[in-house]
Amino acid sequence: MFLDICRARPTSAENLSRLLLRDSKYLQSQYLKELLEAGELEYTYPDMPRHPKQKYRTKV
């Protein structure tokens, strides 16, 4: 589900948490981190993981 949402358009952790009715910190630690490490997602600002406008997108 994460990949489908991020494939349509880059999405922030906060927006994902609202869409999926989950806490954003939980999503980041349990799902997004693993998808980033697996190479399935990437940051929109790859050199700045804590950028205030950071979003996730499906890696092409």
PDBQT receptor file of N, H, CA, C and O in Angstrom, charges set to zero:
ATOM      1  N   MET A   1       0.822  -1.195   0.000  1.00  0.00    +0.000 N 
ATOM      2  CA  MET A   1       0.000   0.000   0.000  1.00  0.00    +0.000 C 
ATOM      3  C   MET A   1       0.869   1.263   0.000  1.00  0.00    +0.000 C 
ATOM      4  O   MET A   1       0.555   2.230  -0.693  1.00  0.00    +0.000 OA
ATOM      5  N   PHE A   2       1.955   1.256   0.772  1.00  0.00    +0.000 N 
ATOM      6  H   PHE A   2       2.210   0.470   1.335  1.00  0.00    +0.000 HD
ATOM      7  CA  PHE A   2       2.841   2.425   0.815  1.00  0.00    +0.000 C 
ATOM      8  C   PHE A   2       3.383   2.733  -0.573  1.00  0.00    +0.000 C 
ATOM      9  O   PHE A   2       3.406   3.884  -1.009  1.00  0.00    +0.000 OA
ATOM     10  N   LEU A   3       3.816   1.685  -1.254  1.00  0.00    +0.000 N 
ATOM     11  H   LEU A   3       3.797   0.750  -0.900  1.00  0.00    +0.000 HD
ATOM     12  CA  LEU A   3       4.418   1.871  -2.562  1.00  0.00    +0.000 C 
ATOM     13  C   LEU A   3       3.417   2.423  -3.566  1.00  0.00    +0.000 C 
ATOM     14  O   LEU A   3       3.771   3.254  -4.403  1.00  0.00    +0.000 OA
ATOM     15  N   ASP A   4       2.179   1.969  -3.490  1.00  0.00    +0.000 N 
ATOM     16  H   ASP A   4       1.892   1.294  -2.810  1.00  0.00    +0.000 HD
ATOM     17  CA  ASP A   4       1.147   2.479  -4.401  1.00  0.00    +0.000 C 
ATOM     18  C   ASP A   4       0.894   3.968  -4.186  1.00  0.00    +0.000 C 
ATOM     19  O   ASP A   4       0.767   4.732  -5.143  1.00  0.00    +0.000 OA
ATOM     20  N   ILE A   5       0.822   4.363  -2.933  1.00  0.00    +0.000 N 
ATOM     21  H   ILE A   5       0.925   3.742  -2.156  1.00  0.00    +0.000 HD
ATOM     22  CA  ILE A   5       0.582   5.780  -2.617  1.00  0.00    +0.000 C 
ATOM     23  C   ILE A   5       1.761   6.632  -3.088  1.00  0.00    +0.000 C 
ATOM     24  O   ILE A   5       1.574   7.684  -3.700  1.00  0.00    +0.000 OA
ATOM     25  N   CYS A   6       2.968   6.169  -2.796  1.00  0.00    +0.000 N 
ATOM     26  H   CYS A   6       3.120   5.315  -2.298  1.00  0.00    +0.000 HD
ATOM     27  CA  CYS A   6       4.167   6.936  -3.153  1.00  0.00    +0.000 C 
ATOM     28  C   CYS A   6       4.464   6.879  -4.649  1.00  0.00    +0.000 C 
ATOM     29  O   CYS A   6       5.190   7.727  -5.169  1.00  0.00    +0.000 OA
ATOM     30  N   ARG A   7       3.917   5.897  -5.337  1.00  0.00    +0.000 N 
ATOM     31  H   ARG A   7       3.328   5.207  -4.916  1.00  0.00    +0.000 HD
ATOM     32  CA  ARG A   7       4.096   5.816  -6.792  1.00  0.00    +0.000 C 
ATOM     33  C   ARG A   7       3.259   6.894  -7.474  1.00  0.00    +0.000 C 
ATOM     34  O   ARG A   7       3.684   7.487  -8.465  1.00  0.00    +0.000 OA
ATOM     35  N   ALA A   8       2.073   7.143  -6.938  1.00  0.00    +0.000 N 
ATOM     36  H   ALA A   8       1.727   6.661  -6.132  1.00  0.00    +0.000 HD
ATOM     37  CA  ALA A   8       1.182   8.150  -7.524  1.00  0.00    +0.000 C 
ATOM     38  C   ALA A   8       1.789   9.546  -7.409  1.00  0.00    +0.000 C 
ATOM     39  O   ALA A   8       1.717  10.342  -8.345  1.00  0.00    +0.000 OA
ATOM     40  N   ARG A   9       2.391   9.836  -6.248  1.00  0.00    +0.000 N 
ATOM     41  H   ARG A   9       2.450   9.189  -5.487  1.00  0.00    +0.000 HD
ATOM     42  CA  ARG A   9       3.068  11.115  -6.041  1.00  0.00    +0.000 C 
ATOM     43  C   ARG A   9       3.885  11.048  -4.757  1.00  0.00    +0.000 C 
ATOM     44  O   ARG A   9       3.516  10.308  -3.845  1.00  0.00    +0.000 OA
ATOM     45  N   PRO A  10       4.984  11.796  -4.655  1.00  0.00    +0.000 N 
ATOM     46  CA  PRO A  10       5.764  11.809  -3.419  1.00  0.00    +0.000 C 
ATOM     47  C   PRO A  10       4.885  12.232  -2.238  1.00  0.00    +0.000 C 
ATOM     48  O   PRO A  10       4.093  13.168  -2.345  1.00  0.00    +0.000 OA
ATOM     49  N   THR A  11       5.036  11.537  -1.126  1.00  0.00    +0.000 N 
ATOM     50  H   THR A  11       5.680  10.777  -1.040  1.00  0.00    +0.000 HD
ATOM     51  CA  THR A  11       4.159  11.731   0.019  1.00  0.00    +0.000 C 
ATOM     52  C   THR A  11       4.966  11.793   1.308  1.00  0.00    +0.000 C 
ATOM     53  O   THR A  11       5.922  11.038   1.485  1.00  0.00    +0.000 OA
ATOM     54  N   SER A  12       4.585  12.683   2.199  1.00  0.00    +0.000 N 
ATOM     55  H   SER A  12       3.809  13.297   2.055  1.00  0.00    +0.000 HD
ATOM     56  CA  SER A  12       5.269  12.817   3.492  1.00  0.00    +0.000 C 
ATOM     57  C   SER A  12       4.791  11.726   4.453  1.00  0.00    +0.000 C 
ATOM     58  O   SER A  12       3.728  11.134   4.265  1.00  0.00    +0.000 OA
ATOM     59  N   ALA A  13       5.592  11.478   5.477  1.00  0.00    +0.000 N 
ATOM     60  H   ALA A  13       6.456  11.959   5.629  1.00  0.00    +0.000 HD
ATOM     61  CA  ALA A  13       5.219  10.506   6.501  1.00  0.00    +0.000 C 
ATOM     62  C   ALA A  13       3.937  10.952   7.212  1.00  0.00    +0.000 C 
ATOM     63  O   ALA A  13       3.104  10.121   7.572  1.00  0.00    +0.000 OA
ATOM     64  N   GLU A  14       3.785  12.251   7.410  1.00  0.00    +0.000 N 
ATOM     65  H   GLU A  14       4.463  12.926   7.117  1.00  0.00    +0.000 HD
ATOM     66  CA  GLU A  14       2.588  12.762   8.074  1.00  0.00    +0.000 C 
ATOM     67  C   GLU A  14       1.337  12.494   7.236  1.00  0.00    +0.000 C 
ATOM     68  O   GLU A  14       0.295  12.109   7.767  1.00  0.00    +0.000 OA
ATOM     69  N   ASN A  15       1.450  12.701   5.932  1.00  0.00    +0.000 N 
ATOM     70  H   ASN A  15       2.297  13.014   5.501  1.00  0.00    +0.000 HD
ATOM     71  CA  ASN A  15       0.310  12.446   5.055  1.00  0.00    +0.000 C 
ATOM     72  C   ASN A  15      -0.011  10.950   5.000  1.00  0.00    +0.000 C 
ATOM     73  O   ASN A  15      -1.180  10.563   5.027  1.00  0.00    +0.000 OA
ATOM     74  N   LEU A  16       1.007  10.125   4.923  1.00  0.00    +0.000 N 
ATOM     75  H   LEU A  16       1.956  10.440   4.901  1.00  0.00    +0.000 HD
ATOM     76  CA  LEU A  16       0.789   8.680   4.945  1.00  0.00    +0.000 C 
ATOM     77  C   LEU A  16       0.094   8.259   6.234  1.00  0.00    +0.000 C 
ATOM     78  O   LEU A  16      -0.812   7.425   6.215  1.00  0.00    +0.000 OA
ATOM     79  N   SER A  17       0.519   8.834   7.347  1.00  0.00    +0.000 N 
ATOM     80  H   SER A  17       1.255   9.511   7.362  1.00  0.00    +0.000 HD
ATOM     81  CA  SER A  17      -0.088   8.468   8.629  1.00  0.00    +0.000 C 
ATOM     82  C   SER A  17      -1.566   8.848   8.672  1.00  0.00    +0.000 C 
ATOM     83  O   SER A  17      -2.379   8.118   9.239  1.00  0.00    +0.000 OA
ATOM     84  N   ARG A  18      -1.912   9.979   8.077  1.00  0.00    +0.000 N 
ATOM     85  H   ARG A  18      -1.252  10.571   7.616  1.00  0.00    +0.000 HD
ATOM     86  CA  ARG A  18      -3.331  10.384   8.028  1.00  0.00    +0.000 C 
ATOM     87  C   ARG A  18      -4.136   9.450   7.132  1.00  0.00    +0.000 C 
ATOM     88  O   ARG A  18      -5.249   9.051   7.475  1.00  0.00    +0.000 OA
ATOM     89  N   LEU A  19      -3.569   9.111   5.995  1.00  0.00    +0.000 N 
ATOM     90  H   LEU A  19      -2.665   9.436   5.717  1.00  0.00    +0.000 HD
ATOM     91  CA  LEU A  19      -4.270   8.233   5.060  1.00  0.00    +0.000 C 
ATOM     92  C   LEU A  19      -4.485   6.833   5.629  1.00  0.00    +0.000 C 
ATOM     93  O   LEU A  19      -5.520   6.209   5.393  1.00  0.00    +0.000 OA
ATOM     94  N   LEU A  20      -3.496   6.347   6.380  1.00  0.00    +0.000 N 
ATOM     95  H   LEU A  20      -2.656   6.854   6.572  1.00  0.00    +0.000 HD
ATOM     96  CA  LEU A  20      -3.536   4.986   6.898  1.00  0.00    +0.000 C 
ATOM     97  C   LEU A  20      -3.965   4.892   8.359  1.00  0.00    +0.000 C 
ATOM     98  O   LEU A  20      -4.010   3.805   8.933  1.00  0.00    +0.000 OA
ATOM     99  N   LEU A  21      -4.277   6.035   8.951  1.00  0.00    +0.000 N 
ATOM    100  H   LEU A  21      -4.241   6.919   8.484  1.00  0.00    +0.000 HD
ATOM    101  CA  LEU A  21      -4.723   6.091  10.348  1.00  0.00    +0.000 C 
ATOM    102  C   LEU A  21      -3.712   5.452  11.305  1.00  0.00    +0.000 C 
ATOM    103  O   LEU A  21      -4.069   4.657  12.175  1.00  0.00    +0.000 OA
ATOM    104  N   ARG A  22      -2.460   5.818  11.123  1.00  0.00    +0.000 N 
ATOM    105  H   ARG A  22      -2.170   6.463  10.417  1.00  0.00    +0.000 HD
ATOM    106  CA  ARG A  22      -1.361   5.344  11.976  1.00  0.00    +0.000 C 
ATOM    107  C   ARG A  22      -0.511   6.524  12.409  1.00  0.00    +0.000 C 
ATOM    108  O   ARG A  22      -0.541   7.587  11.788  1.00  0.00    +0.000 OA
ATOM    109  N   ASP A  23       0.242   6.329  13.471  1.00  0.00    +0.000 N 
ATOM    110  H   ASP A  23       0.267   5.466  13.976  1.00  0.00    +0.000 HD
ATOM    111  CA  ASP A  23       1.162   7.343  13.966  1.00  0.00    +0.000 C 
ATOM    112  C   ASP A  23       2.355   7.450  13.013  1.00  0.00    +0.000 C 
ATOM    113  O   ASP A  23       2.893   6.429  12.585  1.00  0.00    +0.000 OA
ATOM    114  N   SER A  24       2.773   8.674  12.677  1.00  0.00    +0.000 N 
ATOM    115  H   SER A  24       2.335   9.504  13.024  1.00  0.00    +0.000 HD
ATOM    116  CA  SER A  24       3.853   8.854  11.705  1.00  0.00    +0.000 C 
ATOM    117  C   SER A  24       5.182   8.285  12.200  1.00  0.00    +0.000 C 
ATOM    118  O   SER A  24       5.944   7.740  11.400  1.00  0.00    +0.000 OA
ATOM    119  N   LYS A  25       5.476   8.394  13.477  1.00  0.00    +0.000 N 
ATOM    120  H   LYS A  25       4.857   8.836  14.126  1.00  0.00    +0.000 HD
ATOM    121  CA  LYS A  25       6.721   7.834  14.022  1.00  0.00    +0.000 C 
ATOM    122  C   LYS A  25       6.713   6.307  13.894  1.00  0.00    +0.000 C 
ATOM    123  O   LYS A  25       7.732   5.695  13.577  1.00  0.00    +0.000 OA
ATOM    124  N   TYR A  26       5.548   5.704  14.146  1.00  0.00    +0.000 N 
ATOM    125  H   TYR A  26       4.719   6.201  14.404  1.00  0.00    +0.000 HD
ATOM    126  CA  TYR A  26       5.400   4.253  14.016  1.00  0.00    +0.000 C 
ATOM    127  C   TYR A  26       5.642   3.828  12.569  1.00  0.00    +0.000 C 
ATOM    128  O   TYR A  26       6.371   2.869  12.316  1.00  0.00    +0.000 OA
ATOM    129  N   LEU A  27       5.038   4.531  11.632  1.00  0.00    +0.000 N 
ATOM    130  H   LEU A  27       4.446   5.310  11.838  1.00  0.00    +0.000 HD
ATOM    131  CA  LEU A  27       5.229   4.208  10.220  1.00  0.00    +0.000 C 
ATOM    132  C   LEU A  27       6.687   4.325   9.811  1.00  0.00    +0.000 C 
ATOM    133  O   LEU A  27       7.209   3.475   9.090  1.00  0.00    +0.000 OA
ATOM    134  N   GLN A  28       7.338   5.379  10.272  1.00  0.00    +0.000 N 
ATOM    135  H   GLN A  28       6.913   6.070  10.858  1.00  0.00    +0.000 HD
ATOM    136  CA  GLN A  28       8.741   5.582   9.912  1.00  0.00    +0.000 C 
ATOM    137  C   GLN A  28       9.621   4.471  10.460  1.00  0.00    +0.000 C 
ATOM    138  O   GLN A  28      10.480   3.953   9.746  1.00  0.00    +0.000 OA
ATOM    139  N   SER A  29       9.418   4.102  11.712  1.00  0.00    +0.000 N 
ATOM    140  H   SER A  29       8.720   4.523  12.292  1.00  0.00    +0.000 HD
ATOM    141  CA  SER A  29      10.290   3.102  12.321  1.00  0.00    +0.000 C 
ATOM    142  C   SER A  29       9.962   1.676  11.883  1.00  0.00    +0.000 C 
ATOM    143  O   SER A  29      10.864   0.844  11.785  1.00  0.00    +0.000 OA
ATOM    144  N   GLN A  30       8.707   1.382  11.621  1.00  0.00    +0.000 N 
ATOM    145  H   GLN A  30       7.974   2.058  11.701  1.00  0.00    +0.000 HD
ATOM    146  CA  GLN A  30       8.308   0.013  11.311  1.00  0.00    +0.000 C 
ATOM    147  C   GLN A  30       8.241  -0.308   9.817  1.00  0.00    +0.000 C 
ATOM    148  O   GLN A  30       8.449  -1.458   9.430  1.00  0.00    +0.000 OA
ATOM    149  N   TYR A  31       7.961   0.659   8.997  1.00  0.00    +0.000 N 
ATOM    150  H   TYR A  31       7.792   1.593   9.312  1.00  0.00    +0.000 HD
ATOM    151  CA  TYR A  31       7.746   0.379   7.584  1.00  0.00    +0.000 C 
ATOM    152  C   TYR A  31       8.644   1.184   6.641  1.00  0.00    +0.000 C 
ATOM    153  O   TYR A  31       9.344   0.617   5.802  1.00  0.00    +0.000 OA
ATOM    154  N   LEU A  32       8.616   2.483   6.786  1.00  0.00    +0.000 N 
ATOM    155  H   LEU A  32       8.047   2.944   7.468  1.00  0.00    +0.000 HD
ATOM    156  CA  LEU A  32       9.326   3.329   5.836  1.00  0.00    +0.000 C 
ATOM    157  C   LEU A  32      10.833   3.092   5.873  1.00  0.00    +0.000 C 
ATOM    158  O   LEU A  32      11.481   3.056   4.827  1.00  0.00    +0.000 OA
ATOM    159  N   LYS A  33      11.383   2.934   7.049  1.00  0.00    +0.000 N 
ATOM    160  H   LYS A  33      10.857   2.964   7.899  1.00  0.00    +0.000 HD
ATOM    161  CA  LYS A  33      12.820   2.679   7.187  1.00  0.00    +0.000 C 
ATOM    162  C   LYS A  33      13.216   1.402   6.448  1.00  0.00    +0.000 C 
ATOM    163  O   LYS A  33      14.227   1.372   5.746  1.00  0.00    +0.000 OA
ATOM    164  N   GLU A  34      12.415   0.347   6.609  1.00  0.00    +0.000 N 
ATOM    165  H   GLU A  34      11.594   0.371   7.179  1.00  0.00    +0.000 HD
ATOM    166  CA  GLU A  34      12.710  -0.918   5.947  1.00  0.00    +0.000 C 
ATOM    167  C   GLU A  34      12.593  -0.805   4.424  1.00  0.00    +0.000 C 
ATOM    168  O   GLU A  34      13.404  -1.368   3.690  1.00  0.00    +0.000 OA
ATOM    169  N   LEU A  35      11.580  -0.076   3.961  1.00  0.00    +0.000 N 
ATOM    170  H   LEU A  35      10.921   0.382   4.558  1.00  0.00    +0.000 HD
ATOM    171  CA  LEU A  35      11.408   0.103   2.518  1.00  0.00    +0.000 C 
ATOM    172  C   LEU A  35      12.530   0.943   1.918  1.00  0.00    +0.000 C 
ATOM    173  O   LEU A  35      12.939   0.716   0.779  1.00  0.00    +0.000 OA
ATOM    174  N   LEU A  36      13.028   1.916   2.684  1.00  0.00    +0.000 N 
ATOM    175  H   LEU A  36      12.696   2.100   3.609  1.00  0.00    +0.000 HD
ATOM    176  CA  LEU A  36      14.182   2.708   2.236  1.00  0.00    +0.000 C 
ATOM    177  C   LEU A  36      15.424   1.827   2.138  1.00  0.00    +0.000 C 
ATOM    178  O   LEU A  36      16.148   1.880   1.144  1.00  0.00    +0.000 OA
ATOM    179  N   GLU A  37      15.667   1.022   3.162  1.00  0.00    +0.000 N 
ATOM    180  H   GLU A  37      15.079   0.979   3.969  1.00  0.00    +0.000 HD
ATOM    181  CA  GLU A  37      16.847   0.153   3.186  1.00  0.00    +0.000 C 
ATOM    182  C   GLU A  37      16.786  -0.904   2.086  1.00  0.00    +0.000 C 
ATOM    183  O   GLU A  37      17.816  -1.295   1.537  1.00  0.00    +0.000 OA
ATOM    184  N   ALA A  38      15.577  -1.363   1.767  1.00  0.00    +0.000 N 
ATOM    185  H   ALA A  38      14.741  -1.045   2.213  1.00  0.00    +0.000 HD
ATOM    186  CA  ALA A  38      15.409  -2.371   0.715  1.00  0.00    +0.000 C 
ATOM    187  C   ALA A  38      15.507  -1.761  -0.682  1.00  0.00    +0.000 C 
ATOM    188  O   ALA A  38      15.555  -2.482  -1.679  1.00  0.00    +0.000 OA
ATOM    189  N   GLY A  39      15.537  -0.433  -0.747  1.00  0.00    +0.000 N 
ATOM    190  H   GLY A  39      15.498   0.152   0.063  1.00  0.00    +0.000 HD
ATOM    191  CA  GLY A  39      15.652   0.240  -2.033  1.00  0.00    +0.000 C 
ATOM    192  C   GLY A  39      14.338   0.383  -2.778  1.00  0.00    +0.000 C 
ATOM    193  O   GLY A  39      14.330   0.683  -3.972  1.00  0.00    +0.000 OA
ATOM    194  N   GLU A  40      13.230   0.172  -2.086  1.00  0.00    +0.000 N 
ATOM    195  H   GLU A  40      13.237  -0.072  -1.116  1.00  0.00    +0.000 HD
ATOM    196  CA  GLU A  40      11.929   0.293  -2.747  1.00  0.00    +0.000 C 
ATOM    197  C   GLU A  40      11.378   1.712  -2.686  1.00  0.00    +0.000 C 
ATOM    198  O   GLU A  40      10.580   2.111  -3.533  1.00  0.00    +0.000 OA
ATOM    199  N   LEU A  41      11.805   2.471  -1.685  1.00  0.00    +0.000 N 
ATOM    200  H   LEU A  41      12.453   2.147  -0.997  1.00  0.00    +0.000 HD
ATOM    201  CA  LEU A  41      11.443   3.883  -1.561  1.00  0.00    +0.000 C 
ATOM    202  C   LEU A  41      12.722   4.699  -1.539  1.00  0.00    +0.000 C 
ATOM    203  O   LEU A  41      13.800   4.188  -1.237  1.00  0.00    +0.000 OA
ATOM    204  N   GLU A  42      12.584   5.970  -1.864  1.00  0.00    +0.000 N 
ATOM    205  H   GLU A  42      11.708   6.385  -2.110  1.00  0.00    +0.000 HD
ATOM    206  CA  GLU A  42      13.708   6.898  -1.746  1.00  0.00    +0.000 C 
ATOM    207  C   GLU A  42      13.182   8.244  -1.261  1.00  0.00    +0.000 C 
ATOM    208  O   GLU A  42      11.998   8.553  -1.401  1.00  0.00    +0.000 OA
ATOM    209  N   TYR A  43      14.082   9.032  -0.691  1.00  0.00    +0.000 N 
ATOM    210  H   TYR A  43      15.043   8.781  -0.577  1.00  0.00    +0.000 HD
ATOM    211  CA  TYR A  43      13.739  10.374  -0.239  1.00  0.00    +0.000 C 
ATOM    212  C   TYR A  43      13.689  11.327  -1.424  1.00  0.00    +0.000 C 
ATOM    213  O   TYR A  43      14.387  11.120  -2.417  1.00  0.00    +0.000 OA
ATOM    214  N   THR A  44      12.879  12.355  -1.328  1.00  0.00    +0.000 N 
ATOM    215  H   THR A  44      12.312  12.522  -0.522  1.00  0.00    +0.000 HD
ATOM    216  CA  THR A  44      12.907  13.403  -2.343  1.00  0.00    +0.000 C 
ATOM    217  C   THR A  44      14.121  14.304  -2.137  1.00  0.00    +0.000 C 
ATOM    218  O   THR A  44      14.586  14.940  -3.084  1.00  0.00    +0.000 OA
ATOM    219  N   TYR A  45      14.636  14.365  -0.916  1.00  0.00    +0.000 N 
ATOM    220  H   TYR A  45      14.258  13.848  -0.147  1.00  0.00    +0.000 HD
ATOM    221  CA  TYR A  45      15.874  15.086  -0.590  1.00  0.00    +0.000 C 
ATOM    222  C   TYR A  45      16.857  14.057  -0.023  1.00  0.00    +0.000 C 
ATOM    223  O   TYR A  45      17.033  13.988   1.193  1.00  0.00    +0.000 OA
ATOM    224  N   PRO A  46      17.497  13.259  -0.879  1.00  0.00    +0.000 N 
ATOM    225  CA  PRO A  46      18.304  12.138  -0.390  1.00  0.00    +0.000 C 
ATOM    226  C   PRO A  46      19.493  12.532   0.491  1.00  0.00    +0.000 C 
ATOM    227  O   PRO A  46      19.911  11.752   1.346  1.00  0.00    +0.000 OA
ATOM    228  N   ASP A  47      20.032  13.714   0.294  1.00  0.00    +0.000 N 
ATOM    229  H   ASP A  47      19.693  14.348  -0.401  1.00  0.00    +0.000 HD
ATOM    230  CA  ASP A  47      21.188  14.131   1.096  1.00  0.00    +0.000 C 
ATOM    231  C   ASP A  47      20.799  14.749   2.430  1.00  0.00    +0.000 C 
ATOM    232  O   ASP A  47      21.664  15.038   3.257  1.00  0.00    +0.000 OA
ATOM    233  N   MET A  48      19.495  14.955   2.645  1.00  0.00    +0.000 N 
ATOM    234  H   MET A  48      18.793  14.720   1.973  1.00  0.00    +0.000 HD
ATOM    235  CA  MET A  48      19.018  15.588   3.880  1.00  0.00    +0.000 C 
ATOM    236  C   MET A  48      17.797  14.832   4.420  1.00  0.00    +0.000 C 
ATOM    237  O   MET A  48      16.669  15.290   4.238  1.00  0.00    +0.000 OA
ATOM    238  N   PRO A  49      17.999  13.680   5.082  1.00  0.00    +0.000 N 
ATOM    239  CA  PRO A  49      16.871  12.869   5.558  1.00  0.00    +0.000 C 
ATOM    240  C   PRO A  49      15.918  13.594   6.515  1.00  0.00    +0.000 C 
ATOM    241  O   PRO A  49      14.758  13.202   6.637  1.00  0.00    +0.000 OA
ATOM    242  N   ARG A  50      16.382  14.625   7.183  1.00  0.00    +0.000 N 
ATOM    243  H   ARG A  50      17.325  14.944   7.084  1.00  0.00    +0.000 HD
ATOM    244  CA  ARG A  50      15.526  15.358   8.133  1.00  0.00    +0.000 C 
ATOM    245  C   ARG A  50      15.012  16.677   7.563  1.00  0.00    +0.000 C 
ATOM    246  O   ARG A  50      14.587  17.558   8.311  1.00  0.00    +0.000 OA
ATOM    247  N   HIS A  51      15.050  16.810   6.261  1.00  0.00    +0.000 N 
ATOM    248  H   HIS A  51      15.395  16.095   5.653  1.00  0.00    +0.000 HD
ATOM    249  CA  HIS A  51      14.559  18.031   5.614  1.00  0.00    +0.000 C 
ATOM    250  C   HIS A  51      13.090  18.236   5.994  1.00  0.00    +0.000 C 
ATOM    251  O   HIS A  51      12.317  17.279   5.967  1.00  0.00    +0.000 OA
ATOM    252  N   PRO A  52      12.690  19.453   6.344  1.00  0.00    +0.000 N 
ATOM    253  CA  PRO A  52      11.316  19.699   6.788  1.00  0.00    +0.000 C 
ATOM    254  C   PRO A  52      10.247  19.385   5.737  1.00  0.00    +0.000 C 
ATOM    255  O   PRO A  52       9.090  19.150   6.086  1.00  0.00    +0.000 OA
ATOM    256  N   LYS A  53      10.619  19.380   4.476  1.00  0.00    +0.000 N 
ATOM    257  H   LYS A  53      11.559  19.571   4.193  1.00  0.00    +0.000 HD
ATOM    258  CA  LYS A  53       9.651  19.059   3.423  1.00  0.00    +0.000 C 
ATOM    259  C   LYS A  53       9.918  17.673   2.808  1.00  0.00    +0.000 C 
ATOM    260  O   LYS A  53       9.540  17.396   1.670  1.00  0.00    +0.000 OA
ATOM    261  N   GLN A  54      10.577  16.820   3.594  1.00  0.00    +0.000 N 
ATOM    262  H   GLN A  54      10.884  17.046   4.519  1.00  0.00    +0.000 HD
ATOM    263  CA  GLN A  54      10.934  15.489   3.110  1.00  0.00    +0.000 C 
ATOM    264  C   GLN A  54       9.703  14.673   2.746  1.00  0.00    +0.000 C 
ATOM    265  O   GLN A  54       8.699  14.678   3.457  1.00  0.00    +0.000 OA
ATOM    266  N   LYS A  55       9.804  13.970   1.622  1.00  0.00    +0.000 N 
ATOM    267  H   LYS A  55      10.620  13.966   1.044  1.00  0.00    +0.000 HD
ATOM    268  CA  LYS A  55       8.730  13.084   1.171  1.00  0.00    +0.000 C 
ATOM    269  C   LYS A  55       9.358  11.805   0.677  1.00  0.00    +0.000 C 
ATOM    270  O   LYS A  55      10.563  11.733   0.439  1.00  0.00    +0.000 OA
ATOM    271  N   TYR A  56       8.526  10.802   0.529  1.00  0.00    +0.000 N 
ATOM    272  H   TYR A  56       7.547  10.861   0.722  1.00  0.00    +0.000 HD
ATOM    273  CA  TYR A  56       8.957   9.510   0.041  1.00  0.00    +0.000 C 
ATOM    274  C   TYR A  56       8.366   9.265  -1.335  1.00  0.00    +0.000 C 
ATOM    275  O   TYR A  56       7.225   9.637  -1.608  1.00  0.00    +0.000 OA
ATOM    276  N   ARG A  57       9.150   8.639  -2.197  1.00  0.00    +0.000 N 
ATOM    277  H   ARG A  57      10.077   8.337  -1.975  1.00  0.00    +0.000 HD
ATOM    278  CA  ARG A  57       8.635   8.279  -3.525  1.00  0.00    +0.000 C 
ATOM    279  C   ARG A  57       9.136   6.866  -3.847  1.00  0.00    +0.000 C 
ATOM    280  O   ARG A  57      10.174   6.421  -3.357  1.00  0.00    +0.000 OA
ATOM    281  N   THR A  58       8.372   6.196  -4.671  1.00  0.00    +0.000 N 
ATOM    282  H   THR A  58       7.529   6.557  -5.069  1.00  0.00    +0.000 HD
ATOM    283  CA  THR A  58       8.767   4.871  -5.104  1.00  0.00    +0.000 C 
ATOM    284  C   THR A  58       9.971   4.998  -6.019  1.00  0.00    +0.000 C 
ATOM    285  O   THR A  58       9.996   5.823  -6.931  1.00  0.00    +0.000 OA
ATOM    286  N   LYS A  59      10.951   4.178  -5.761  1.00  0.00    +0.000 N 
ATOM    287  H   LYS A  59      10.930   3.507  -5.019  1.00  0.00    +0.000 HD
ATOM    288  CA  LYS A  59      12.179   4.244  -6.555  1.00  0.00    +0.000 C 
ATOM    289  C   LYS A  59      11.901   3.675  -7.935  1.00  0.00    +0.000 C 
ATOM    290  O   LYS A  59      11.335   2.591  -8.076  1.00  0.00    +0.000 OA
ATOM    291  N   VAL A  60      12.299   4.407  -8.927  1.00  0.00    +0.000 N 
ATOM    292  H   VAL A  60      12.759   5.287  -8.814  1.00  0.00    +0.000 HD
ATOM    293  CA  VAL A  60      12.048   4.006 -10.323  1.00  0.00    +0.000 C 
ATOM    294  C   VAL A  60      13.184   3.184 -10.851  1.00  0.00    +0.000 C 
ATOM    295  O   VAL A  60      13.152   2.756 -12.005  1.00  0.00    +0.000 OA
TER     296      VAL A  60
